[in-house]
Amino acid sequence: MKDKAFARSVHREDIVAGAAELGVPLEEHVETCIRAMQGIAEELALKGI
């Protein structure tokens, strides 16, 4: 999230707010999202990344 070139169009505030709404630490929220995306990587055209 520190690298502004990565996912340039993503509003970091939205990610932080989403974690807060769920009542989970930001790091846990990001890990959960990554694991979920890994589970459907082929459908998201992320296979092998």
Rosetta constraint file for C-alpha pairs under 8 A:
AtomPair CA 1 CA 6 HARMONIC 7.35 0.50
AtomPair CA 1 CA 12 HARMONIC 7.04 0.50
AtomPair CA 4 CA 8 HARMONIC 5.88 0.50
AtomPair CA 10 CA 14 HARMONIC 7.97 0.50
AtomPair CA 11 CA 15 HARMONIC 6.98 0.50
AtomPair CA 12 CA 16 HARMONIC 6.40 0.50
AtomPair CA 13 CA 17 HARMONIC 5.97 0.50
AtomPair CA 14 CA 18 HARMONIC 5.96 0.50
AtomPair CA 15 CA 19 HARMONIC 6.40 0.50
AtomPair CA 15 CA 26 HARMONIC 7.95 0.50
AtomPair CA 16 CA 20 HARMONIC 6.29 0.50
AtomPair CA 16 CA 26 HARMONIC 6.31 0.50
AtomPair CA 17 CA 21 HARMONIC 6.09 0.50
AtomPair CA 18 CA 22 HARMONIC 6.31 0.50
AtomPair CA 19 CA 23 HARMONIC 6.14 0.50
AtomPair CA 19 CA 24 HARMONIC 5.48 0.50
AtomPair CA 19 CA 25 HARMONIC 6.33 0.50
AtomPair CA 19 CA 26 HARMONIC 5.47 0.50
AtomPair CA 19 CA 29 HARMONIC 5.76 0.50
AtomPair CA 20 CA 24 HARMONIC 6.18 0.50
AtomPair CA 20 CA 25 HARMONIC 7.23 0.50
AtomPair CA 20 CA 26 HARMONIC 7.58 0.50
AtomPair CA 24 CA 28 HARMONIC 6.47 0.50
AtomPair CA 24 CA 29 HARMONIC 6.35 0.50
AtomPair CA 25 CA 29 HARMONIC 6.34 0.50
AtomPair CA 26 CA 30 HARMONIC 6.22 0.50
AtomPair CA 27 CA 31 HARMONIC 6.18 0.50
AtomPair CA 28 CA 32 HARMONIC 6.12 0.50
AtomPair CA 29 CA 33 HARMONIC 6.24 0.50
AtomPair CA 30 CA 34 HARMONIC 6.16 0.50
AtomPair CA 31 CA 35 HARMONIC 6.17 0.50
AtomPair CA 32 CA 36 HARMONIC 6.16 0.50
AtomPair CA 33 CA 37 HARMONIC 6.17 0.50
AtomPair CA 34 CA 38 HARMONIC 6.10 0.50
AtomPair CA 35 CA 39 HARMONIC 6.34 0.50
AtomPair CA 36 CA 40 HARMONIC 6.90 0.50
AtomPair CA 37 CA 41 HARMONIC 5.63 0.50
AtomPair CA 37 CA 44 HARMONIC 7.58 0.50
AtomPair CA 38 CA 46 HARMONIC 7.97 0.50
AtomPair CA 40 CA 44 HARMONIC 6.36 0.50
AtomPair CA 41 CA 45 HARMONIC 6.02 0.50
AtomPair CA 41 CA 46 HARMONIC 4.70 0.50
AtomPair CA 41 CA 47 HARMONIC 5.03 0.50
AtomPair CA 42 CA 46 HARMONIC 5.75 0.50
AtomPair CA 42 CA 47 HARMONIC 4.84 0.50
